């Protein structure tokens, strides 16, 4: 029996040891059993029963790995139990492969598509936000974390990856082969009906994809005659939280721009805007959907909470939180959420698992797999209508 298995069986036979260990990980006092941990006794009974009475001899390591994956998955969609190989990737700061499919994923039963980058292989294949990915290169995703899935989807430019996709209640999955490409995070802009339309791909730190690029597009569109700006954040699901905060300061000159906290919610960190009079005063409407998440949610909360934008679309995914690595025995690790962001104002609430609600609700149309999207973009049309109304600061 490996040392990991021996540690597992000893810990399970003494639930208080687990209480102490978990309490230490999450910052709680291990001397006081936490609410709900009485279920560890039931868990211990189940393990002993399986170990002694299951139809065949069980592998303790397999039980351990399954239990730890379940524990991490029960926390939130971004937390994950990492084997040694993935811990090494974090330790070595190994970058994602340069080749990208354009998919940004989360964990929801299987892996689920949050965002699909414009013009990407995934977009051309017809994959949409909300689709489920059942397998990646024949590897089922039922027990796969978003951390693992993201790594599997990336690779060398020109290499191929196969994904098994299910949309809605469809019984038959669709296998799609994608060739990875080097994608651009560039911010794009155009003027429609006298309104400037800014399309973000990510809150990346690249020179053409972050806060500076956003400011450049806003200034250029105003010079081109735009009287208001619509910022399209549909499917924007990755990037840097710090960059999202910088981007919000393009429009918010003073006041609290973001609030975040760890376990001790009484000691929230309030981040103040510093751009002052340099902040743009152009009217802003933000367009969001289910695929809008993470840094984009913090950006939206900053503008909405400071009365600098009206928000049109669907409730966002609710993933605005940060994770770090907690080391476990034998080089395993827990990729665990340690800090989450909040909406602003008197009714401030965690964005994590709640999302950001729009001021004007309008849903993305349902499109069958393989069918073309509607020619008319009703969500964008509604955002332009609101921008024209002049009701936005």
HUBEL-V642631 format. One record per residue. N is the residue number from 1. RES is the residue in one letter. SS is DSSP state (H for helix, E for strand, - for the rest). PHI is phi in whole degrees, 0 to 359 (999 if undefined). OMEGA is omega in degrees with one decimal (NA if undefined). Layout:
# HUBEL-V642631
n=N res=RES ss=SS phi=PHI omega=OMEGA
n=N res=RES ss=SS phi=PHI omega=OMEGA
This chain:
# HUBEL-V642631
n=1 res=X ss=- phi=999 omega=-179.7
n=2 res=X ss=- phi=289 omega=178.7
n=3 res=X ss=H phi=295 omega=178.5
n=4 res=X ss=H phi=296 omega=-179.9
n=5 res=X ss=H phi=295 omega=178.9
n=6 res=X ss=H phi=297 omega=178.3
n=7 res=X ss=H phi=300 omega=-179.6
n=8 res=X ss=H phi=298 omega=-176.5
n=9 res=X ss=H phi=292 omega=177.6
n=10 res=X ss=H phi=296 omega=-178.8
n=11 res=X ss=H phi=296 omega=-179.3
n=12 res=X ss=H phi=293 omega=-179.4
n=13 res=X ss=H phi=283 omega=178.8
n=14 res=X ss=- phi=229 omega=-175.7
n=15 res=X ss=H phi=307 omega=-178.9
n=16 res=X ss=H phi=296 omega=177.4
n=17 res=X ss=H phi=297 omega=179.9
n=18 res=X ss=H phi=292 omega=177.6
n=19 res=X ss=H phi=302 omega=-179.9
n=20 res=X ss=H phi=295 omega=-178.1
n=21 res=X ss=H phi=294 omega=-179.0
n=22 res=X ss=H phi=294 omega=177.5
n=23 res=X ss=H phi=300 omega=178.0
n=24 res=X ss=H phi=294 omega=-179.0
n=25 res=X ss=H phi=293 omega=-173.1
n=26 res=X ss=H phi=262 omega=173.5
n=27 res=X ss=- phi=90 omega=178.3
n=28 res=X ss=- phi=272 omega=178.0
n=29 res=X ss=- phi=288 omega=-177.9
n=30 res=X ss=- phi=288 omega=-177.9
n=31 res=X ss=- phi=283 omega=-177.2
n=32 res=X ss=- phi=244 omega=178.8
n=33 res=X ss=- phi=303 omega=-177.8
n=34 res=X ss=- phi=277 omega=179.6
n=35 res=X ss=- phi=302 omega=178.9
n=36 res=X ss=- phi=98 omega=-175.8
n=37 res=X ss=- phi=282 omega=172.5
n=38 res=X ss=- phi=296 omega=178.3
n=39 res=X ss=H phi=292 omega=177.1
n=40 res=X ss=H phi=298 omega=177.5
n=41 res=X ss=H phi=295 omega=176.8
n=42 res=X ss=H phi=295 omega=178.9
n=43 res=X ss=H phi=299 omega=178.3
n=44 res=X ss=H phi=299 omega=179.1
n=45 res=X ss=H phi=298 omega=-179.5
n=46 res=X ss=H phi=296 omega=-179.8
n=47 res=X ss=H phi=297 omega=179.3
n=48 res=X ss=H phi=297 omega=179.3
n=49 res=X ss=H phi=296 omega=178.8
n=50 res=X ss=H phi=298 omega=-177.8
n=51 res=X ss=H phi=296 omega=-175.6
n=52 res=X ss=H phi=259 omega=-170.6
n=53 res=X ss=H phi=231 omega=178.1
n=54 res=X ss=- phi=299 omega=-171.7
n=55 res=X ss=- phi=300 omega=175.4
n=56 res=X ss=- phi=218 omega=-178.8
n=57 res=X ss=- phi=296 omega=-176.4
n=58 res=X ss=- phi=263 omega=176.6
n=59 res=X ss=- phi=266 omega=-178.1
n=60 res=X ss=H phi=303 omega=179.4
n=61 res=X ss=H phi=296 omega=179.7
n=62 res=X ss=H phi=294 omega=177.5
n=63 res=X ss=H phi=297 omega=-179.0
n=64 res=X ss=H phi=300 omega=-178.1
n=65 res=X ss=H phi=299 omega=179.5
n=66 res=X ss=H phi=296 omega=179.6
n=67 res=X ss=H phi=295 omega=-178.9
n=68 res=X ss=H phi=290 omega=175.8
n=69 res=X ss=H phi=298 omega=179.4
n=70 res=X ss=H phi=296 omega=178.2
n=71 res=X ss=H phi=299 omega=-179.1
n=72 res=X ss=H phi=294 omega=-179.2
n=73 res=X ss=H phi=296 omega=179.6
n=74 res=X ss=- phi=288 omega=178.9
n=75 res=X ss=- phi=282 omega=176.4
n=76 res=X ss=- phi=193 omega=-172.9
n=77 res=X ss=- phi=291 omega=-174.7
n=78 res=X ss=- phi=261 omega=179.3
n=79 res=X ss=- phi=287 omega=-175.9
n=80 res=X ss=E phi=204 omega=172.8
n=81 res=X ss=E phi=268 omega=-172.9
n=82 res=X ss=E phi=252 omega=171.9
n=83 res=X ss=- phi=287 omega=-175.7
n=84 res=X ss=H phi=306 omega=-178.1
n=85 res=X ss=H phi=298 omega=-179.5
n=86 res=X ss=H phi=280 omega=173.3
n=87 res=X ss=H phi=298 omega=178.8
n=88 res=X ss=H phi=297 omega=177.5
n=89 res=X ss=H phi=298 omega=178.3
n=90 res=X ss=H phi=292 omega=-179.3
n=91 res=X ss=H phi=301 omega=-176.4
n=92 res=X ss=- phi=274 omega=-177.1
n=93 res=X ss=- phi=51 omega=-179.0
n=94 res=X ss=- phi=293 omega=-178.8
n=95 res=X ss=- phi=289 omega=172.5
n=96 res=X ss=- phi=295 omega=177.5
n=97 res=X ss=- phi=303 omega=-176.5
n=98 res=X ss=- phi=293 omega=178.6
n=99 res=X ss=E phi=281 omega=-172.4
n=100 res=X ss=E phi=232 omega=174.8
n=101 res=X ss=- phi=273 omega=-175.5
n=102 res=X ss=- phi=94 omega=-179.5
n=103 res=X ss=E phi=267 omega=169.7
n=104 res=X ss=E phi=243 omega=-168.9
n=105 res=X ss=E phi=238 omega=171.7
n=106 res=X ss=E phi=226 omega=179.9
n=107 res=X ss=E phi=253 omega=175.2
n=108 res=X ss=- phi=205 omega=-173.4
n=109 res=X ss=- phi=70 omega=168.1
n=110 res=X ss=- phi=252 omega=168.5
n=111 res=X ss=E phi=269 omega=-178.4
n=112 res=X ss=E phi=233 omega=-178.3
n=113 res=X ss=E phi=283 omega=172.5
n=114 res=X ss=E phi=269 omega=-176.8
n=115 res=X ss=E phi=236 omega=173.9
n=116 res=X ss=E phi=230 omega=-175.4
n=117 res=X ss=- phi=291 omega=-178.5
n=118 res=X ss=- phi=303 omega=174.8
n=119 res=X ss=- phi=72 omega=-177.5
n=120 res=X ss=- phi=278 omega=175.3
n=121 res=X ss=H phi=304 omega=179.5
n=122 res=X ss=H phi=294 omega=178.9
n=123 res=X ss=H phi=296 omega=179.9
n=124 res=X ss=H phi=294 omega=179.3
n=125 res=X ss=- phi=278 omega=177.0
n=126 res=X ss=- phi=89 omega=176.9
n=127 res=X ss=- phi=287 omega=-175.0
n=128 res=X ss=- phi=231 omega=173.9
n=129 res=X ss=- phi=304 omega=-179.1
n=130 res=X ss=- phi=100 omega=176.3
n=131 res=X ss=- phi=295 omega=175.1
n=132 res=X ss=E phi=259 omega=175.9
n=133 res=X ss=E phi=256 omega=-175.6
n=134 res=X ss=E phi=277 omega=-178.9
n=135 res=X ss=E phi=203 omega=173.8
n=136 res=X ss=E phi=236 omega=-177.0
n=137 res=X ss=- phi=50 omega=176.9
n=138 res=X ss=- phi=70 omega=175.5
n=139 res=X ss=E phi=266 omega=-179.0
n=140 res=X ss=E phi=299 omega=-177.7
n=141 res=X ss=- phi=259 omega=-176.1
n=142 res=X ss=- phi=301 omega=179.0
n=143 res=X ss=- phi=252 omega=-175.2
n=144 res=X ss=- phi=258 omega=176.8
n=145 res=X ss=- phi=278 omega=174.9
n=146 res=X ss=H phi=296 omega=177.2
n=147 res=X ss=H phi=301 omega=-179.4
n=148 res=X ss=H phi=292 omega=-177.7
n=149 res=X ss=H phi=300 omega=178.8
n=150 res=X ss=H phi=298 omega=178.6
n=151 res=X ss=H phi=294 omega=-178.5
n=152 res=X ss=H phi=290 omega=-178.9
n=153 res=X ss=H phi=285 omega=179.9
n=154 res=X ss=- phi=266 omega=-179.6
n=155 res=X ss=E phi=178 omega=179.8
n=156 res=X ss=- phi=296 omega=175.4
n=157 res=X ss=- phi=300 omega=-180.0
n=158 res=X ss=- phi=94 omega=178.4
n=159 res=X ss=- phi=281 omega=-175.8
n=160 res=X ss=E phi=248 omega=174.3
n=161 res=X ss=E phi=218 omega=178.9
n=162 res=X ss=E phi=253 omega=177.6
n=163 res=X ss=E phi=235 omega=177.4
n=164 res=X ss=E phi=258 omega=-169.1
n=165 res=X ss=E phi=246 omega=172.6
n=166 res=X ss=E phi=237 omega=178.5
n=167 res=X ss=- phi=242 omega=176.7
n=168 res=X ss=- phi=59 omega=-178.6
n=169 res=X ss=- phi=262 omega=-178.7
n=170 res=X ss=- phi=299 omega=-178.0
n=171 res=X ss=- phi=281 omega=-175.4
n=172 res=X ss=- phi=260 omega=175.8
n=173 res=X ss=- phi=284 omega=178.8
n=174 res=X ss=E phi=243 omega=176.5
n=175 res=X ss=E phi=272 omega=-177.7
n=176 res=X ss=E phi=236 omega=176.1
n=177 res=X ss=E phi=265 omega=-178.2
n=178 res=X ss=E phi=240 omega=174.5
n=179 res=X ss=E phi=259 omega=-175.5
n=180 res=X ss=- phi=293 omega=-179.0
n=181 res=X ss=E phi=228 omega=170.0
n=182 res=X ss=- phi=273 omega=-174.0
n=183 res=X ss=- phi=257 omega=179.4
n=184 res=X ss=- phi=259 omega=174.5
n=185 res=X ss=- phi=260 omega=-173.0
n=186 res=X ss=- phi=300 omega=172.7
n=187 res=X ss=- phi=280 omega=-178.7
n=188 res=X ss=E phi=241 omega=-179.9
n=189 res=X ss=E phi=214 omega=175.3
n=190 res=X ss=E phi=204 omega=177.7
n=191 res=X ss=E phi=252 omega=176.1
n=192 res=X ss=E phi=231 omega=176.4
n=193 res=X ss=- phi=53 omega=178.7
n=194 res=X ss=- phi=81 omega=-179.7
n=195 res=X ss=E phi=246 omega=177.1
n=196 res=X ss=E phi=281 omega=178.6
n=197 res=X ss=E phi=250 omega=177.9
n=198 res=X ss=E phi=251 omega=178.3
n=199 res=X ss=E phi=252 omega=175.2
n=200 res=X ss=- phi=266 omega=173.6
n=201 res=X ss=- phi=253 omega=-175.6
n=202 res=X ss=- phi=190 omega=170.9
n=203 res=X ss=E phi=269 omega=-177.6
n=204 res=X ss=- phi=277 omega=178.4
n=205 res=X ss=- phi=267 omega=179.4
n=206 res=X ss=- phi=291 omega=-174.6
n=207 res=X ss=- phi=298 omega=-176.1
n=208 res=X ss=- phi=253 omega=-175.9
n=209 res=X ss=- phi=231 omega=-174.2
n=210 res=X ss=- phi=248 omega=-174.7
n=211 res=X ss=H phi=299 omega=-178.6
n=212 res=X ss=H phi=296 omega=179.2
n=213 res=X ss=H phi=293 omega=177.2
n=214 res=X ss=H phi=298 omega=179.3
n=215 res=X ss=H phi=299 omega=179.5
n=216 res=X ss=H phi=298 omega=179.3
n=217 res=X ss=H phi=292 omega=179.6
n=218 res=X ss=H phi=299 omega=179.5
n=219 res=X ss=H phi=298 omega=-178.3
n=220 res=X ss=H phi=295 omega=-179.5
n=221 res=X ss=H phi=292 omega=176.8
n=222 res=X ss=H phi=294 omega=177.2
n=223 res=X ss=H phi=295 omega=179.2
n=224 res=X ss=- phi=278 omega=174.9
n=225 res=X ss=- phi=108 omega=-179.7
n=226 res=X ss=- phi=292 omega=-179.6
n=227 res=X ss=- phi=268 omega=178.1
n=228 res=X ss=E phi=205 omega=-175.5
n=229 res=X ss=E phi=235 omega=168.2
n=230 res=X ss=E phi=255 omega=177.6
n=231 res=X ss=E phi=256 omega=-176.8
n=232 res=X ss=E phi=271 omega=-179.5
n=233 res=X ss=- phi=247 omega=178.8
n=234 res=X ss=- phi=295 omega=178.6
n=235 res=X ss=- phi=75 omega=178.9
n=236 res=X ss=- phi=277 omega=-168.5
n=237 res=X ss=- phi=225 omega=178.6
n=238 res=X ss=- phi=218 omega=-178.3
n=239 res=X ss=E phi=121 omega=-174.4
n=240 res=X ss=- phi=252 omega=175.8
n=241 res=X ss=H phi=296 omega=178.6
n=242 res=X ss=H phi=299 omega=179.8
n=243 res=X ss=H phi=290 omega=176.9
n=244 res=X ss=H phi=297 omega=178.2
n=245 res=X ss=H phi=293 omega=175.6
n=246 res=X ss=H phi=298 omega=-179.5
n=247 res=X ss=H phi=296 omega=178.8
n=248 res=X ss=H phi=298 omega=-178.5
n=249 res=X ss=- phi=286 omega=170.4
n=250 res=X ss=- phi=297 omega=-175.4
n=251 res=X ss=- phi=243 omega=-177.4
n=252 res=X ss=- phi=248 omega=-174.8
n=253 res=X ss=- phi=268 omega=-175.9
n=254 res=X ss=- phi=210 omega=179.2
n=255 res=X ss=- phi=99 omega=179.2
n=256 res=X ss=E phi=283 omega=-176.8
n=257 res=X ss=E phi=252 omega=177.3
n=258 res=X ss=E phi=200 omega=176.6
n=259 res=X ss=E phi=229 omega=178.8
n=260 res=X ss=E phi=218 omega=-178.7
n=261 res=X ss=E phi=201 omega=173.0
n=262 res=X ss=- phi=269 omega=-177.9
n=263 res=X ss=- phi=296 omega=-179.3
n=264 res=X ss=- phi=275 omega=-174.4
n=265 res=X ss=H phi=289 omega=178.2
n=266 res=X ss=H phi=288 omega=-179.5
n=267 res=X ss=H phi=249 omega=177.8
n=268 res=X ss=- phi=291 omega=175.6
n=269 res=X ss=E phi=263 omega=177.5
n=270 res=X ss=E phi=259 omega=-179.4
n=271 res=X ss=E phi=258 omega=-175.4
n=272 res=X ss=E phi=266 omega=173.9
n=273 res=X ss=- phi=288 omega=-177.5
n=274 res=X ss=- phi=232 omega=-174.4
n=275 res=X ss=- phi=284 omega=174.6
n=276 res=X ss=H phi=59 omega=-176.5
n=277 res=X ss=H phi=299 omega=-178.8
n=278 res=X ss=H phi=287 omega=-179.4
n=279 res=X ss=- phi=294 omega=179.4
n=280 res=X ss=- phi=292 omega=179.0
n=281 res=X ss=- phi=254 omega=178.6
n=282 res=X ss=- phi=296 omega=177.0
n=283 res=X ss=E phi=296 omega=-176.0
n=284 res=X ss=E phi=228 omega=168.1
n=285 res=X ss=E phi=237 omega=179.3
n=286 res=X ss=E phi=252 omega=179.0
n=287 res=X ss=E phi=250 omega=-176.5
n=288 res=X ss=E phi=224 omega=174.6
n=289 res=X ss=- phi=211 omega=-179.5
n=290 res=X ss=- phi=302 omega=-177.7
n=291 res=X ss=- phi=282 omega=177.0
n=292 res=X ss=- phi=283 omega=-175.3
n=293 res=X ss=- phi=202 omega=174.8
n=294 res=X ss=- phi=64 omega=-178.4
n=295 res=X ss=H phi=305 omega=179.1
n=296 res=X ss=H phi=298 omega=178.7
n=297 res=X ss=H phi=294 omega=177.8
n=298 res=X ss=H phi=293 omega=177.2
n=299 res=X ss=H phi=300 omega=-178.6
n=300 res=X ss=H phi=296 omega=179.7
n=301 res=X ss=H phi=300 omega=-179.8
n=302 res=X ss=H phi=298 omega=-178.0
n=303 res=X ss=H phi=286 omega=-179.2
n=304 res=X ss=H phi=293 omega=-178.6
n=305 res=X ss=H phi=292 omega=177.9
n=306 res=X ss=- phi=258 omega=176.6
n=307 res=X ss=- phi=59 omega=-178.6
n=308 res=X ss=- phi=255 omega=179.6
n=309 res=X ss=- phi=203 omega=167.8
n=310 res=X ss=E phi=260 omega=-173.4
n=311 res=X ss=E phi=246 omega=-177.6
n=312 res=X ss=E phi=240 omega=174.9
n=313 res=X ss=E phi=132 omega=-177.4
n=314 res=X ss=- phi=250 omega=172.3
n=315 res=X ss=- phi=297 omega=-178.4
n=316 res=X ss=- phi=283 omega=-171.9
n=317 res=X ss=- phi=289 omega=-179.9
n=318 res=X ss=- phi=79 omega=-178.7
n=319 res=X ss=- phi=230 omega=-176.3
n=320 res=X ss=- phi=281 omega=179.6
n=321 res=X ss=E phi=203 omega=-178.5
n=322 res=X ss=E phi=242 omega=-178.6
n=323 res=X ss=E phi=241 omega=169.8
n=324 res=X ss=E phi=218 omega=-175.3
n=325 res=X ss=E phi=269 omega=171.2
n=326 res=X ss=E phi=251 omega=-174.4
n=327 res=X ss=E phi=279 omega=178.4
n=328 res=X ss=- phi=241 omega=179.5
n=329 res=X ss=H phi=302 omega=175.7
n=330 res=X ss=H phi=59 omega=172.9
n=331 res=X ss=H phi=70 omega=171.5
n=332 res=X ss=- phi=277 omega=-178.7
n=333 res=X ss=E phi=207 omega=174.0
n=334 res=X ss=E phi=245 omega=175.3
n=335 res=X ss=E phi=276 omega=-163.3
n=336 res=X ss=E phi=239 omega=174.9
n=337 res=X ss=E phi=293 omega=-178.7
n=338 res=X ss=E phi=240 omega=-177.8
n=339 res=X ss=E phi=210 omega=179.3
n=340 res=X ss=E phi=231 omega=-179.3
n=341 res=X ss=E phi=260 omega=-176.6
n=342 res=X ss=E phi=237 omega=168.5
n=343 res=X ss=- phi=290 omega=-177.0
n=344 res=X ss=- phi=256 omega=176.0
n=345 res=X ss=- phi=105 omega=-176.0
n=346 res=X ss=- phi=295 omega=-179.5
n=347 res=X ss=- phi=259 omega=-178.4
n=348 res=X ss=- phi=304 omega=-179.0
n=349 res=X ss=- phi=211 omega=176.9
n=350 res=X ss=E phi=299 omega=174.4
n=351 res=X ss=- phi=283 omega=-178.6
n=352 res=X ss=- phi=303 omega=178.2
n=353 res=X ss=- phi=69 omega=176.4
n=354 res=X ss=- phi=244 omega=-179.4
n=355 res=X ss=- phi=77 omega=177.6
n=356 res=X ss=- phi=246 omega=-179.0
n=357 res=X ss=- phi=278 omega=177.3
n=358 res=X ss=- phi=280 omega=171.1
n=359 res=X ss=- phi=284 omega=178.9
n=360 res=X ss=E phi=237 omega=-175.2
n=361 res=X ss=E phi=272 omega=172.4
n=362 res=X ss=- phi=209 omega=-172.1
n=363 res=X ss=- phi=265 omega=173.1
n=364 res=X ss=- phi=295 omega=178.8
n=365 res=X ss=- phi=290 omega=175.7
n=366 res=X ss=- phi=278 omega=-178.8
n=367 res=X ss=- phi=233 omega=177.2
n=368 res=X ss=- phi=293 omega=-178.8
n=369 res=X ss=- phi=299 omega=-179.4
n=370 res=X ss=- phi=95 omega=177.2
n=371 res=X ss=- phi=274 omega=177.5
n=372 res=X ss=- phi=284 omega=175.6
n=373 res=X ss=- phi=293 omega=178.5
n=374 res=X ss=- phi=305 omega=-178.6
n=375 res=X ss=- phi=296 omega=-179.6
n=376 res=X ss=- phi=269 omega=178.0
n=377 res=X ss=- phi=266 omega=-174.5
n=378 res=X ss=H phi=293 omega=179.1
n=379 res=X ss=H phi=295 omega=178.5
n=380 res=X ss=H phi=294 omega=179.1
n=381 res=X ss=H phi=298 omega=177.8
n=382 res=X ss=H phi=295 omega=179.5
n=383 res=X ss=H phi=296 omega=177.9
n=384 res=X ss=H phi=296 omega=177.8
n=385 res=X ss=H phi=301 omega=179.6
n=386 res=X ss=H phi=293 omega=177.9
n=387 res=X ss=H phi=295 omega=178.5
n=388 res=X ss=H phi=291 omega=-175.5
n=389 res=X ss=H phi=295 omega=175.7
n=390 res=X ss=- phi=75 omega=-177.9
n=391 res=X ss=- phi=269 omega=-177.4
n=392 res=X ss=- phi=263 omega=179.8
n=393 res=X ss=- phi=305 omega=NA
